[in-house]
Amino acid sequence: MFIECIKNNGTDYLRIVEGYAFTENGKKKHRRRVVRNIGPLSRYDDGNPDYLARLRRSFAEGEPIIESLSDLITAKNVTQKIIIPFSLENDEDCFCAPKNCGYFVLDSLYDQLGIYDVLNLHKSRNSLPFDLNGNSKLLVFGRVLSPDSKFATFEDREKYLFPVTKSTKVLEVYTALDSLNEKAQTIQQRMNLKIRQTIGRNTNVCFYDVTNYYFETGENDKDITDEQGNVIQNGLRKKGVSKEKRGEPIVQMGLFIDDNGIPISYQLFPGNNIDQTTLRPAMRKTISNMKFGRIIIVADGGLNSGPNFAHILDAGNGYIVSKSTKKSDGSVKAWMLDPTDYQWNTTMTFKVKSQIRTRKIKSEDGSTREITEKLLCYWSKRHYERERHENEKFIQYLESVIVFPDKLKDKPRKIEKFLKKTEVDKATGEVLKTSTILSLDMDKIREYLDLMGYYTIMTSEINMSNDEIISKYHGLSRIEDSFRITKSDLQGRPVYVRTPEHINAHFLICFIALTMIRLIQFKILKSQGKSSNSTENWESGLSAERIQNALTSWLADPLPGGYYRFTNPSPDFLLIASAFHFDPSLRLPIEPELRRLKAFIDNAFM
C-alpha cells in the first residue's frame, strides 16, 4: 500500500492505494484498488516543506504522520510468516492471508432489510440460473467497504471470509443489475416496511433534496421516440446545471430521508430537469405509496413553486421550505429589515420574527388558489459572518468601485444586478439612445449588504413555534450529508455504467449502502443513549469513513486444524460491535462458532 495524490475537481486529494496481481486466461495481470480515501491535501498539510514526501515516508516506515492511518499499518503487517504448533504439509500454510469479517454486520442488515426475500422470489419466479442475491450482496458490500467498478468488485470477491457469491463469471454481475433495476421500487418499499417494523420510522417530517451525478461521457443520451416523433422515453444522461459545475452529462437524483436521517426512497430524473420539477413525480412514485399518514416535507428554496405547494397540500401534507431573501419582493424585504417585533436571544447573536399571511399560487392544472401560511425570518450573527467571509472579495470590489468607478470596465458578471444603464449623447450629455454609461445602483448595493445573515422560511404549519420550524429546517443538513457520503465515501460518481437500467441499479446499490451506514450510526447513537434526530449527534458520532475503516479492519485468517485467528478489533469496530451486542474478541474459534456469531448478529438488528 502507498499514498497517492490525485486531482479531484482541481484539488489535490490523498488516498491509500494498493497494488495486486491476478491471473486471467493464463496471463498474470496487475491492478490497483483504492483502500481508503484520506481527503484533501490542504486538510493535513502542516505548512512545512515537502509534506507529501514526508507523509509517504512516514507511512512506509510504519509511523504515519496522520494518526488515523495507523490501523492500515497494522493490517499491512498481518500477512507475515508465523510459527504455529501444528503439523504442516505445505509451507504456504505458514503464511497469513486474512479475509474480511466486518461484512458480517452488512450481511445482517441486508437480510433484515428484506432485500434477500425480494430478490429470492424474483429469482424463483423468473427461473434465473445465477446467484442473484450473492451478486447483489457482493455489489452492496463492495460499495461500503471498498468502492470500485463492478468488474473490480467481482474480481475482489475472494476477500470475504466465507464466499458471498457462487458466481464465477463477471457477466452474471451485470445481469444482476437488470434484476436490481426491475425490483428497485419493490426493494425500497420492502426496506421501508422492515425499518418501520424494527426501529420505527420518524416520518412526521420528511426531508427532500436533489443532487446530480456526472458521467465520463461527452454526449447526451438520445430520447426514444415513436414513428410520429413523440417522445416515449427521455434520455437519462443529459447536460444540465451541475452541482459541481462540470460540463459532462448528468443524472438528477431526488432523495427522501426521515427525521432520524435514514433514507426512505430515491428517484432518478434526466439531467436537464430542474430541481423544482422533481418533487411531485418523486412523491407520486415513492412516498405516496408508503402510507405514512400526514407528513411535513422540508426542502430548500430550489423546490419553491406553486404547483409543488398545491400538490403537497392536496395530499393532506404540510411543508417547510426556505425562501430566497435576495429574490423576495420589496414588501417582504422591507418587513425583514424593519427591526420591529424581532425576538433576540440573550447574547444578541440571533433574532427571529414571523407573520401569518395569505398569498396566491398556481396549482398543477394552472388554476389560481389562495393559501394561508406562516412566513418566518431570522438573522444569525454566525450566518452573517460566514456570508461576509464567502463574499469578501466581491464586497471589496464593490467598495473599490464606489471610490474608483473606472473599474466598472472590468466588471465581473456578479455585479450586473447592481448597475444602472443610462443612454446618453457623449457630446451634450442629453439622454438619448446613443451610448451606454454604466453606474452603480447604490440602493441595491445597500440592500444586498443589509440582507446578509437573514434567512426566510415559508411553512403551512402556522401553529408550530418559530424555534421548532427553524430546528426542523436545519435538519435538512442531514440530507446534504447523505449526498456527501454517497459521492465521496461510497464513490457514487463518476458513474461508468451507461444503460438506464444499469444506471438505476447502480444508484439502488448506493442507496442500500447509504441506508446501511445510517442504520449503523443509528444503532450506535441508541446504544449511547443519544437522540437520533439531533443534527449535532450525527456530526459527533461515528462518521461514514470511520465505519468503513472499522468494518474493513476486522479480519480473520484460517489456520490448520480448522481454527481461525482474528486481527485485534479497532476501537471503532468495538463501538459497532457493542451497538449490535456481540463480542468480536474471539480466541481461535472454529467455523461453527463463526457461523453462530454471524447468526447472532443477524438477530441483533431486530
N, C-alpha and C positions, 0 to 999 in steps of 0.2 A: 504494500500500500504506500501511496505517496500523495503529497499535496499538490493539487493542480490549481492554477489561477486562470480563469476564463473570462471572457467579456459577456456580461448579461445585461442587455439593454444599454450597452455602453459603459457599464460599471464593472470594475474588477471584482470578481466573485471567486471565493475559495471553496474547494470541495476536496474530499478524500476519494481517491480513485485507486482501484485495484486491478491489476492485470491477471488474466487467467488463460489457460490453454485448454483446447478440446479437440477431439478428432471428428472429422466429418468426411465421409467417403474415403476413409483410409488416409486422409491428409491431416496433419496437425495444424491447427489454426490458433491464432491469438486474438483475444478481445480484451476490452476494458469495461468495467462497470463502476458506477458511482456508489460508493459505500455510504457516504454522508455528505450532505450539503452543510458547509460551515457558515457561510454568509458573506456579505460584502467585506472586502479587504479593509475598507475605511473604518469598519466597526472595531477592528482589532489592532490596527497599526498604532504602535506606540510613539511614532514620530521620529524614532532614531533611524539611522541609515541601514539599508539592507534588511528591512524587517522580513520580507518574504523569504530571503535566503536563510536568515536565522531561524524562522519558523520551520522551514523544511528540514534544516539540520537538526533542530531540537526534536522534531517528530521522528526522524530516522534514528536518533540516538536514544529514543525511549523516554525522553523527558520534555514533552511538548510545552511550548510557551502558553498555548491555550489549554487550560486545565481540563476543559470538557472533552478533550480528545484522549485523555488518559486511558479510558476504557478500551479504546481501539488498540492501544499498545499492549494491554493485557491479552486481548483477543488475538493479536498478531503472534504473541509468544506462546499461545496454547499448543500450536502444532509444532511439536518438538519430540525428540527421541526420549522415551521414558523406560524405566526398568520396572517391570511388574512381576509378581510371583506366580506366573502361570507358565505352563509348558507351551511353547510356541513353535509351530511348524513352519511358519512363514515370517521372514524378517519384517515384512510390511506391517504385521500386527504390532510392531513396536512403535509405530508412529500414530499420532492422533490425527483424526480427520473430523473435528467437531461439526455437528449439524444443529440447525436451529430448532429450539423448542419453544421459543416465545410465541410461535404461531398457534400454540395450544389455546391461548386466550382468544385469538381471532377465529379459530375453528369453532370454539364455543359460541361466539357471537353470531357467526354465520348460520349455525343451526338454529339458535334461539330466535333469530330474526325471521325464521320461516322460509328463508331462501332455498334451502335444501328441498323442502317439501314441494315448492312451486316447480322447481326445475326437474325434480324426480318424476312428478306427474306429467310434465311436458314431455320428458324423455319416453315415458311409458306409452303415452297416447300417440306419439309420432314414431315409435319404434326406432329411436335414434341409436345407432350402433356404437357410439363413442361415449367416453366418460364425461358427460355434460357437467355434472356437479364438480368433479375433480378439476376440470379445466377452469371452471368459474372460480373455484376456490384459489387455484394457482394464480389467476389474474388479480384477484382481490388481495390475497396475502402479499403478492409481489408488489402491488401498488402501495401498500402500507409499509412494508419492510425495506424494500429496495426498488423504488420506481424505475422502470426501464421499458424498453419496447416489448411488444407482445412476444416477438421471437426470442429476445434475450431472456425474458421471464421464463419461457418454456425451457430454454437451454439450461437455466439455473434451477430446474425442478428438483435436482438431487440434493439440494442444500437442506431439505427438511428431514427431521429425524425419522419420521415414518412417511412413506410415499403419500403425496397429496393427490396425484392423478395417476391413472393407469395408462394414459395415452403415451404413445411413443412417437407420434407424428405431429409435427408442429401445425400441419394443416387442420388438425382437429381443434386447435385453439381458435383459429379463425372461423371455423364452422360453429363453434360455441358462441361466438359473437352474434351470429344471426339469431340464435335462440334467445340470447340475453336481450337483444333488441325487441324481439317479438313479445317477450314477457316482461318488459320494463315496467309498464303500468301496474301489472299484477304484483310484481315484486315490491314496488313502492307501497301499494295498498296493504300487502301482507306484512311488510316491515312495520308500517304504522299500526296495524292491528296488534302485532306482538308487543310493540313498545307500550301501547295503551294497556295491554293485559298484564304486563310485568311491572314496569316502573311508573307507568302512567304518563299521559300527555298533558302538559300545561298549555292549553290552546285558547285560553281567554284572550291571549294576544298572539298573533302570528306575524312574523317579520317577513317582508318580501323585498328582494332587490334583484338587480340584473347586472351581469358582467359579461365579458366576451373573451373568447379564446382564439388565438391565431393559429394558422396552419402554414406549413412550409410549402406553399404553392403560390404562384402569382396570378392564377386565373380563377375567376368566379365559376361556381357551378351553374350549369345551364338549367333553366326552368324546363319542365316536361310539359308539353302542350298536346292537345288533341288535333284532329285534322282541320278543325276550324280556327286553330291558333289560340284557343282558350287554355289558360294555364291549369294543368291538372295537379301538378306538384311543384312548389317553388324549390329552386336550388338552395342548399343549406349554407354552403360556404360562399359568402358574399362580402365584398368590401363595404365597410361601414365605418361608423365612428368608433375607433378602437380606444379602449380604456388605457392602453399602453402606448397610444399614438404611433402605431405601426401601420405599414401600408399593405400588409398581406390580407387576404380574405379572412373573415372571422365568422364565428358562430355565437349567437347570443344565448345565454342560459339564465333563466329565471329560477330562483331558489326560494322556497318557503322553509322557515325554521320555527320551532315553538319557543315558548318563553324560557325554557331550560337550555336553549341553544342547540337543541338536537334537530337535525334536518327532518323535514316532513316529506317534501317532494321537489322535483325539478322538472323543467320543461325547456326544450331547445327551440330556437327560432332562427330564421335566416339572418345573416349578419347585417343586412341593410334595414332590418326592423328597428325602429326607435323604441326606447325603453317603455314609454307610456302605453304602447300598443300591445305589450306582452301580458299585462296583468290579467285582463279579462279572460283570454283563452287559457292562461295557466290555471286560473281559478276553476273554470268550467271543467277542465280535463282532470284536475287532481283534487284540490281542496273540496270542491262541491260534492265529490263522490265519497268523501271520508266521514261524513256525518258527525262533524264536530259540535254542532249546535251553533249558537251565536259566537262569532269571533270578531276581534278588532284587528284590522290589517294595519301594520305600521310600515311605512315606506318613506323614502326620501323624495325630494322635490321633483325628481325625474318622472315620477308616476302621477304627478299632479295634473289631472284632466277631468272635465265634467263627466264624460262617459264612464270613467273609472269610478268616480264617486257615486254616480247613479247606479252602476252595476252592484257595487258593494252594498248600498242601502236597500236596493230592491231585493237582495238576497237575505235581508234581515241582519246584516252585519254592520260593523262600525269601522271608522278609520282614524288614524293619527298620522298626518302627512306634513312634512315640512314645506315651507313656502319661501321662495327666494325673496330676501329683503330688498335686493337691488332691483328686482323686476316688479315689485309691488306698485300699486297705483299711488298717486300723490296723497290721497286721504289716509291711506294706511301708513305711509312713511311719516306723515305729519303726526299721526297718533303715536307711532313708535317713539319719535323724537320728543314728544311732549312729556316732560318729567312728571306730570300729574298722574296719581294713582299707582305709581310703582311701589312695590314692596321690596325693601332691601334686606339683605342678611346683616348680621351683627358686624361683620368685618368690612361691609360696604364694597364687596367684590362681586356681588350678584344682585340683580333686581329683576322682577317679573310683574306683569300685569296681563289682564285678559278682558275680553268683551264677548258678549253673545251678539251674533249678527245674523241677518238673513241675506242670501245672495242668490242670483240666478245662475243655473248651469244648463248645459245642453246634454240631454240623455243620448244613449246609443242610437236611438231612432231619429235623432235630430231635433226632437221637441225640446222646448224650454220648460224648466221647472224651478221652483224655489225651494231652497233648503235652509235649515237653521243649523248653525254650527258655532263652536267657540273658537275665537282667534286669540292665540296666546303669543306674547312677545317677551323675550328675556334678553338681558345683557350680562355677559360674563367677562370679568377682567382677564381671565386666563385666555378665553377665546379672542378677546380684543388684542392682547399682546401677541398671540400666535398669528393672527391675521396681519397685524402690522409687520411682524417679522417676515412672513411669507411674501409680502408686497413691498418690502423695504426699498429695493432698488427702484421700483416703479414710483413709489412715493417721492424718493429723492429726485427722480427725473421730473416729476410734476413740479416740485418745489423749484428746481433749477429753471424750468421753462417759464415759470411765473416771473422770474428775475430776468432771464435771457430768452425772449420769445423767438429769437432766430433759430433756436434748437428745434423748433417745430419742423424744420426742413427734413430732419432725420427721424421723424416721428415713428414710434412703434405702433403696431396695429391696435394695441390695447387702448391707446389714447383717443381713438376715433370718436368715441361716445362723449368725450369732454370738449369737443371742438365746435366752434361756431364757424360757419362758412358764409362769407359775405361777398357778393359780386360787385365790384367797383370798377370805375374807369380810372386807370392809373394816373392820367394827366389831371383830371379835375376833382377826383375823389367822389364824384356823383355816383349814386347807387345805380348801376347798370349791369346788364348781363354780358360782361366782357371778360373780366379776370377775377379769379377766386382768391380772397385773402382769408387765411386761417387765423383764428384767435381762440383763446381758452374761454370756456363757459364756466366762470368761477362758481356759479350756483351749483352746478353739477359736481364740481370737484369738492366743494364744501360738503355736499350731501353724501358723496362717496366716502369721505373721511369720517363724517359723523356717524354713519351707519355701521362702521367696523365694530365687531363684537356682538352685534344684535342677531338674534335668530327668531323666526316666526314659525308657528305650528298651527295647522288647522285640524280640528277634530269634531267628529259627530258626538263625542262624549261630553255633552255640555255640563253634566253633573259631576264629572271627575275633577279632582282637585288639580291645581296648576302643578304642584310638585309631582303628583303621580303621572300626569301627562308627560312631563319632561323626563321622568325616570323611565317610562315605557319607551319614549322615543330614543333615548340614549341606548336602550337595549339593541338598537339596530347595528351597533358596532360589532355585535357577535356575528352577524351575517357577513360583514366585511372581513372579519377574522376568518370565517369559514371559506370565503373566496381566497384569502391569502394562503390558507393551509392547502386548498385544492391546487392552487397554481404553483406554490413553492415546495412545501413538504411532500405532497403527493405527485408533484411534477405533472400536473394535468395538461400542461401545454409546453411547447408546441405539440399539436396533435398530428400524428403521422398516418393514421388510417384515413381512407378517403371516401368510402361509400356512406350514404346517410345511415344505413343500418349499423355499420361498424362504428361510425361516429357516435351514434346514440348509445351503443353498447359500451363504448369507452367511457362516456360520461356516467353511465349507470354504475360501472366499476368504481369510478371516482366517488360517486355519491355513496355507495355502500362503504367504501373505505373511510370517507369522512364521517359517516354515521358511527362506524366502529370507534374511531378516535374520540368522538364526542361522548359516546357511551362509556368509554374507559374513564374519561375525565369526570363524567357524571358520577360514576361509581366511587372514584377517589374522593370527590367532594363530599358525597354522602357518608363515606367511611370516616371522614374527618369532622363530620357534623357541621359542614358549611352549606350555605344556601346555594342551590344550583341556578337560581335566577338573579344572581348578582354579577354584573359585568366585571367587577373587581376580582371576584373569585376565579373567573376563567383566566384572567391575565396572571394571577399569582399562583395558580395551580400548576399541574404538570403540563407543559406545552406539548404540542404535537411532535415536535422534533425530539424532545426528551422521551416521549412514549415510543417513537420509532427506535431510538437508540437503545432503550431498555429492552424492548422485545427482540431486537437484533442481537443483543449481547448475551442472552441466555442460551447457552449451547450445551450439547451433550455429545460424548464420544463413546461408541461401542467398544467394549473391552472383551477379550477372550473369556469364555465361560458364561456368556450371556449377560454380563454386567455392563452398566453404563456409568460414565464419570461426567459430572456436570462442572461447568465453569461457576465461579463464585457469583451469585446474583448481585447485580449492581443495586445501590440504594434506591434508584428509581424503580427498578423491577420489583424490589421488595415492597415498595409502595403499591404497585399494581397488584401484586400477589395478596397483600393484606386486604385490599378493596374487594378482591374476588374470593377471599377466605381460604387460601391454600398456602402451604409451606413449600417453597422451592428449594429448600436446603436439604436436598436428598443425598444420601450416602451410599454410593454404588448400588442403585436399585436395579432390579431385573425388569424385563419387558412387561410382565403382567402388572407390576407396580406402577409403571409409567402409564399403562392403559387405564388403570384405576384412577390415577391422578387426573388424566385428561377427562375422564367421565365425571369426576368431581367438579372440575372447572365448568363443565357443561351445565351443571345444575346450579352453579354459584350465581349465575346471572338472574335467575328467577326471583 
